[in-house]
């Protein structure tokens, strides 16, 4: 489905073409000299290039480094899977907490630093705008600050102490390494701009699906503040969540239906990446609109329609990310989210691979005709990645009130939890800490949320395990919250800009 955002991308390509980006280099578009006057067209060109980074994370700089997958691999929800332990070996070591600095998957590092660079371009263009309507300019500026915060927040969560920059860099074109707390402060500055009243709409019209909204910025702020455990801002976040409930116009549509093509940009979706089945190729990871994630996580050589849950429109893939069998037991009888989140295919209908459990992630699974275009099918599925959903708004309210003691407002913790459970076909349970945590796990299976929740709650004991049957033996230590900074990036720096490796790694 073609949306407004694709038009913005195409406008961007007139002035911006990139097959790779040096993450410490800020490049203006061809229609704008660095630091010079910027027309509305130049601003939109830079903004479109910034949005485009949303479409690169499944084949991130030629690596299979999808954010939901790389997040969930460190959780207790899935295994690595694939051909064997050596198939995408860095992802296996990621899942086992055994990465070293010379084998870190760098796809996300590279694309999100490119996102930072592109967002800087858009912000600089806004600061040098000429003859641009003030309301439009405020919106463009808020979008750019939101996108910069979104990309940087992933670098911050994965690596913590990272290089950060907001302007052109002088020779030797290196940026100072910030502490994780310093990065957090920069994120809050960006998010305060993006969430300012009147800068962005609370929701979008169908013509603008895919663009940032104030609700999306509020959701990002909630994730950042709650991950930082910044109690001083919990009341602000609660107020934001209540505003989304009262003013956003969002809802809780059918759970399984949300993940189909017809569910794109539905009432329960606050922000999502608009994938289309076109443009990517093995040698062109920095172009196009499609995603590889569905092929990556679907059962290998699927040769029949015998899905035990009843649907018959899935197709095969590479067998990565099998769901742990114990995850099935967290769902209550009658919970509609089980079938919407996890597929089980009959034995013999697919080729069993490494760490096979018989269960596969359903939300972004490969589906018939979702790669129906004359491009490389493996890289060009059109499954939109849902980044922020209204259910998270409600569960944030529940957690903030019950776990953190914040006064709720109009929507109470019990009411919020009941809303989420009612949509799942379940009755009310007490809004206590255990039930709220469990509800988040059920709601967000396969969406890259679970690991970050475990870390911020301090529930990391569940990450230490010895499961020979599924080749998973790992021991958690607190320093593993961050990945090692890639040695290749450390080697590029020198002098006062020399990157310091994260604590606990060589």
Protein Blocks (a to p, Z undefined) as FASTA:
>chain_A
ZZfklmmmmmmmmmoccfbdcfkbccddfkbcehiacdfklmmmmmmmmmmmmmmmmmgg
hiacbfklmmmmmmckbcfkljblmnokllmmmmnopacfklccfklmmmmmmmmmmmmm
mmmmmmmgghiafklmmmmmmmmmmmmmmmmmmmmmmnopacddfbdcddehiacdddfk
lmmmmmmmmmmmmmpghkacfbdcfklgoiacfklmmmmmmmmmmmnopaklmmmmmmmm
mmmmmmnopacddfklmmmmklgoiaklmbdcddddehiafklmkgcjbdfklmmmpceh
iabfbdfklpacbccdehpaiacfklmmmpcghiaklmmmpccddehiaccdehiahiac
fklgccehilgccbdfklmccbdcdfbdfklmmmmmmmmmmmnopafbjbdfklmmmmmm
mmnopacddddfklmmmmmmmmmgonlpmmmmmmmnopmmmmgccdfknopacdddfklm
pccddfklmmmpgcjllccddehiZZ
